[in-house]
Amino acid sequence: MIAIVVSTIRPESYKKFFEAWIHLIEKHDATLIKVEDGEDPTAGGKTVKEIMGKYSDLIYNFNDGIRNLGFAYIAKYLPTVDTIISLDDDVEPYGDTIQDHLNALQRRVPVSWLSTASEYTRGFPYGIRDEAEVVLSHGIWKGIADWDAPTQLVRGNPDVSFYKGPIPKGILYPMCIMNVAFKRKMLPYMYQAPMGYKVGLDRFGDIWCGIESKKVIDQQGWAVVSGYAIVKHERASNVFTNLQKEAKGLEMNEHYGEGDYFKLYEKKRERWKEFCNL
């Protein structure tokens, strides 16, 4: 069973999202979980307190990480869901994005060797071509890419090409939760870092979740692939607003793991795993 999690605080964007995706949602018999941000966030119509109970402090509103509430809803109420797809409310499908994610998650890929071509060329060992189970499919975008504010301010939206393939073991990557699919076994590790006005940070929740989830994936001998599923993203966010939101996190990202904030994040991740394993 497939569940699609989309967080929103904009009714008009969600309406467009629903109209663009409903044919694929019905085709794949997927469950759509709407996460409404705001003063009293809800997921699937249930409040933070209803879903989280004593773990309610793990949810931070007024930021993109509110989709944690949707992941929590799945962990608690939808035990038959085996595939979770996370989408933003301003993206549209490119072909059958859902099937492309499903196909990616069915793969086994090498993580100790990197192919320099789209096919395995001479010298690539046969024994590791099916080395690791793919547990996370990181999607990409047509249109507006996921830029940081300084890049967007200086360069606008330059043409960009994307890597397509597995992320090797020991290598980190910038995970954008805008278009991601993962297997249920990843739920305990897909906790977006605390963001929003309560911590004075924003726009790094998914990036830092990507770091921590990739460490677990490497430890477990699993794999991440990127570039197999695409969405259309045409809405460029306000660069000056983003610059303000990213200001503090930019320096922290350069020295990831240093300071009291990351001790907080570690404690929250441990409690998230407790919740998901209830």
Backbone torsions as a table, in degrees:
resi	resn	phi	psi	omega
1	MET	NA	141.5	-177.3
2	ILE	-109.3	137.0	171.6
3	ALA	-122.7	135.3	177.8
4	ILE	-111.2	124.1	-179.3
5	VAL	-106.8	124.1	176.1
6	VAL	-131.7	125.6	177.6
7	SER	-98.4	146.6	-176.4
8	THR	-155.3	153.0	170.4
9	ILE	-135.0	8.7	-175.2
10	ARG	-125.6	102.9	-177.5
11	PRO	-55.7	-38.2	-177.3
12	GLU	-68.6	-35.6	178.1
13	SER	-69.7	-39.8	-179.7
14	TYR	-65.3	-38.7	178.6
15	LYS	-59.9	-45.1	178.9
16	LYS	-65.5	-39.7	178.0
17	PHE	-59.5	-49.2	-177.7
18	PHE	-59.6	-44.7	-179.2
19	GLU	-64.2	-34.5	-177.8
20	ALA	-76.7	-29.2	-171.7
21	TRP	-105.8	-14.5	-169.8
22	ILE	-59.4	-34.3	-179.1
23	HIS	-65.7	-36.2	177.8
24	LEU	-76.5	-36.0	177.6
25	ILE	-60.3	-44.6	179.3
26	GLU	-69.9	-39.9	179.8
27	LYS	-57.8	-41.0	-176.3
28	HIS	-98.0	7.2	179.7
29	ASP	50.4	44.9	-177.2
30	ALA	-89.4	152.8	174.6
31	THR	-95.3	124.2	179.3
32	LEU	-95.0	123.6	179.4
33	ILE	-112.7	111.2	179.4
34	LYS	-89.6	123.8	176.5
35	VAL	-106.2	112.7	-178.7
36	GLU	-96.7	117.3	178.4
37	ASP	-81.9	167.2	179.6
38	GLY	141.2	-163.6	-179.7
39	GLU	-62.7	-38.0	179.8
40	ASP	-126.7	80.7	-175.6
41	PRO	-62.5	151.5	176.0
42	THR	-136.9	155.9	171.4
43	ALA	-135.9	126.5	-176.7
44	GLY	59.3	25.8	179.9
45	GLY	84.0	-1.4	-179.7
46	LYS	-104.5	146.4	-176.5
47	THR	-80.0	169.5	177.4
48	VAL	-57.8	-46.0	-178.1
49	LYS	-63.9	-40.0	179.3
50	GLU	-63.7	-40.9	-176.7
51	ILE	-80.6	-45.5	-167.9
52	MET	-95.0	-28.4	-177.5
53	GLY	58.1	-126.4	-177.7
54	LYS	-69.6	-7.2	178.6
55	TYR	-98.9	15.5	-174.9
56	SER	-60.2	-26.1	-179.5
57	ASP	-66.8	-10.8	179.7
58	LEU	-77.9	-11.9	-176.6
59	ILE	-100.0	126.1	179.1
60	TYR	-117.8	120.7	-176.1
61	ASN	-91.8	176.9	-178.5
62	PHE	57.3	42.2	171.8
63	ASN	-163.5	168.1	-173.6
64	ASP	-65.8	-23.1	179.5
65	GLY	-69.0	-1.6	176.8
66	ILE	-60.7	-18.8	178.6
67	ARG	-64.6	-13.4	170.8
68	ASN	-52.7	-34.1	-178.9
69	LEU	-65.5	-36.0	176.1
70	GLY	-67.4	-40.7	176.8
71	PHE	-63.2	-39.7	179.1
72	ALA	-64.7	-39.4	178.2
73	TYR	-58.5	-43.1	179.0
74	ILE	-64.9	-45.8	-178.6
75	ALA	-58.9	-35.9	-174.1
76	LYS	-89.9	-40.7	-168.7
77	TYR	-111.0	-15.4	-173.4
78	LEU	-123.8	71.7	-175.5
79	PRO	-67.0	-19.0	-178.6
80	THR	-88.0	-6.5	177.4
81	VAL	-72.4	124.6	178.8
82	ASP	-112.6	-10.6	179.4
83	THR	-134.4	128.5	179.6
84	ILE	-116.3	130.8	176.6
85	ILE	-117.9	127.1	179.5
86	SER	-106.8	125.9	-179.4
87	LEU	-133.3	150.2	171.3
88	ASP	-82.5	161.0	-176.6
89	ASP	-80.8	0.6	-179.3
90	ASP	-119.3	26.6	176.9
91	VAL	-115.8	154.6	176.8
92	GLU	-122.8	155.1	179.5
93	PRO	-67.1	151.4	173.6
94	TYR	-121.9	100.2	-168.6
95	GLY	71.6	-141.8	176.2
96	ASP	-101.9	82.6	-177.0
97	THR	-58.3	-39.0	-178.8
98	ILE	-63.2	-48.5	179.8
99	GLN	-63.1	-36.6	179.0
100	ASP	-62.8	-40.5	176.0
101	HIS	-64.8	-43.7	-179.7
102	LEU	-61.1	-42.1	178.4
103	ASN	-62.2	-41.6	-180.0
104	ALA	-63.3	-40.0	-177.8
105	LEU	-73.5	-12.1	177.4
106	GLN	-89.1	-4.8	-175.2
107	ARG	-81.5	159.5	163.1
108	ARG	-123.0	136.4	-170.1
109	VAL	-138.4	160.2	173.4
110	PRO	-78.1	143.1	175.3
111	VAL	-125.1	-9.4	179.3
112	SER	-98.3	-13.0	173.2
113	TRP	-126.7	150.1	176.8
114	LEU	-117.8	123.4	176.9
115	SER	-75.9	136.9	178.2
116	THR	-93.0	4.3	179.0
117	ALA	-135.7	170.6	179.8
118	SER	-72.5	-15.7	174.2
119	GLU	-122.5	163.8	177.4
120	TYR	-77.6	118.5	-178.3
121	THR	-95.5	179.2	-176.1
122	ARG	-53.4	130.8	176.7
123	GLY	99.7	-12.7	179.2
124	PHE	-78.2	117.6	-172.8
125	PRO	-58.4	136.8	178.0
126	TYR	-70.3	-33.4	-172.4
127	GLY	-68.0	-16.1	-178.3
128	ILE	-114.3	8.9	-178.1
129	ARG	-69.1	-24.3	174.8
130	ASP	-116.0	40.5	-170.0
131	GLU	-64.6	-43.1	-168.5
132	ALA	-136.0	143.6	176.4
133	GLU	-74.2	129.0	176.2
134	VAL	-76.2	124.1	179.2
135	VAL	-115.5	-10.2	-179.7
136	LEU	-144.5	129.0	177.1
137	SER	-111.9	113.0	179.9
138	HIS	-93.1	113.8	-178.0
139	GLY	-85.5	168.3	-178.9
140	ILE	-125.6	-170.9	-169.0
141	TRP	-136.9	146.1	164.2
142	LYS	-102.7	138.9	-179.7
143	GLY	102.3	-119.2	-178.2
144	ILE	-87.0	119.3	179.0
145	ALA	-80.0	175.6	-176.2
146	ASP	-90.8	80.1	-176.8
147	TRP	-87.9	150.0	166.1
148	ASP	-77.8	160.3	-172.8
149	ALA	-62.2	-44.7	179.4
150	PRO	-59.2	-40.7	178.1
151	THR	-65.4	-45.3	-179.7
152	GLN	-62.7	-38.0	-178.7
153	LEU	-66.5	-41.4	-175.0
154	VAL	-84.4	-39.0	-170.1
155	ARG	-113.6	-10.1	-178.3
156	GLY	75.5	-123.4	179.1
157	ASN	-127.6	77.0	-177.1
158	PRO	-68.9	157.3	174.7
159	ASP	-62.0	142.6	-177.6
160	VAL	-145.1	143.8	173.5
161	SER	-111.1	153.2	-173.6
162	PHE	-115.7	145.1	172.4
163	TYR	-70.5	140.6	177.1
164	LYS	-127.2	113.2	-179.7
165	GLY	154.6	-173.2	179.1
166	PRO	-76.3	148.7	172.9
167	ILE	-87.9	116.9	-174.0
168	PRO	-60.3	156.1	177.0
169	LYS	-60.7	135.4	179.3
170	GLY	86.3	-1.2	-179.3
171	ILE	-110.1	131.4	176.1
172	LEU	-92.8	164.6	-179.4
173	TYR	-150.6	156.7	178.6
174	PRO	-83.3	102.8	-177.8
175	MET	-84.4	119.8	173.7
176	CYS	-101.3	119.9	-174.2
177	ILE	-76.2	0.6	179.2
178	MET	-57.5	-30.3	-173.9
179	ASN	-154.3	81.1	-174.8
180	VAL	-137.1	143.0	172.8
181	ALA	-127.9	144.6	179.1
182	PHE	-151.3	158.0	178.8
183	LYS	-79.5	157.7	-175.4
184	ARG	-56.8	-35.3	-178.4
185	LYS	-60.8	-13.5	178.6
186	MET	-88.4	-11.2	-176.8
187	LEU	-51.0	-43.9	-179.0
188	PRO	-64.1	-12.5	-175.9
189	TYR	-114.2	2.8	-176.1
190	MET	-103.7	50.5	178.9
191	TYR	-96.4	110.4	178.7
192	GLN	-65.4	133.5	-175.2
193	ALA	-58.9	144.2	178.9
194	PRO	-55.0	127.3	-180.0
195	MET	-138.3	175.6	176.9
196	GLY	103.2	-175.5	-173.0
197	TYR	-64.3	-24.0	-178.1
198	LYS	-68.2	-26.1	179.8
199	VAL	-117.9	-4.7	177.7
200	GLY	71.0	28.7	179.2
201	LEU	-136.2	159.1	174.2
202	ASP	-161.2	161.0	172.2
203	ARG	69.1	15.5	173.6
204	PHE	-124.6	4.6	-178.1
205	GLY	-59.7	-45.7	-179.8
206	ASP	-75.7	-34.8	179.1
207	ILE	-60.6	-47.1	-177.2
208	TRP	-74.7	-30.2	171.0
209	CYS	-63.3	-37.4	177.9
210	GLY	-62.2	-38.7	178.0
211	ILE	-63.2	-50.4	-174.9
212	GLU	-70.0	-39.1	179.5
213	SER	-68.2	-35.3	178.4
214	LYS	-66.4	-36.8	176.5
215	LYS	-59.8	-43.4	179.4
216	VAL	-65.9	-44.3	179.8
217	ILE	-58.2	-42.8	177.9
218	ASP	-63.8	-43.5	-178.9
219	GLN	-62.9	-36.0	-177.2
220	GLN	-84.0	-6.6	-177.4
221	GLY	76.1	23.8	178.1
222	TRP	-95.2	-170.4	-176.7
223	ALA	-145.0	151.8	170.1
224	VAL	-113.4	137.8	169.6
225	VAL	-120.3	154.7	178.9
226	SER	-133.9	146.3	170.9
227	GLY	96.7	2.7	-175.9
228	TYR	-91.4	-19.6	-179.2
229	ALA	-126.3	137.0	-171.6
230	ILE	-126.0	144.5	169.0
231	VAL	-124.1	160.6	173.0
232	LYS	-95.4	128.4	-178.3
233	HIS	-133.3	107.8	-173.1
234	GLU	-112.3	-1.4	-175.7
235	ARG	-99.7	110.5	176.0
236	ALA	-84.0	123.2	179.5
237	SER	-72.5	163.1	-176.0
238	ASN	-67.6	118.2	-173.2
239	VAL	-65.3	-35.9	-177.7
240	PHE	-74.8	-35.3	173.3
241	THR	-63.7	-44.8	179.3
242	ASN	-63.1	-36.1	179.7
243	LEU	-62.1	-41.1	177.3
244	GLN	-66.1	-42.5	-178.6
245	LYS	-65.9	-35.8	-174.2
246	GLU	-87.4	-14.1	-168.3
247	ALA	-49.3	-52.9	-177.1
248	LYS	-70.9	-40.8	-176.3
249	GLY	-69.4	-26.8	-179.0
250	LEU	-58.2	-47.0	179.7
251	GLU	-69.1	-40.4	179.3
252	MET	-62.1	-35.5	-179.9
253	ASN	-66.3	-31.5	177.8
254	GLU	-70.9	-22.2	-179.3
255	HIS	-127.1	51.3	-173.0
256	TYR	-55.8	134.2	176.6
257	GLY	95.2	-9.5	-178.1
258	GLU	-95.0	132.8	175.2
259	GLY	106.9	169.1	-174.5
260	ASP	-65.9	-32.1	-178.5
261	TYR	-57.0	-42.6	-175.7
262	PHE	-73.2	-22.9	170.9
263	LYS	-68.7	-39.3	175.3
264	LEU	-61.8	-46.4	-179.1
265	TYR	-60.8	-40.1	178.9
266	GLU	-62.2	-43.8	179.2
267	LYS	-64.1	-41.3	179.1
268	LYS	-65.6	-38.1	178.7
269	ARG	-63.2	-39.9	179.4
270	GLU	-64.4	-40.9	179.0
271	ARG	-70.9	-32.2	175.2
272	TRP	-62.8	-42.7	177.5
273	LYS	-62.4	-38.6	175.4
274	GLU	-59.8	-45.6	179.7
275	PHE	-61.6	-47.7	-175.8
276	CYS	-66.7	-23.5	-178.0
277	ASN	-96.4	10.2	178.4
278	LEU	-59.6	NA	NA
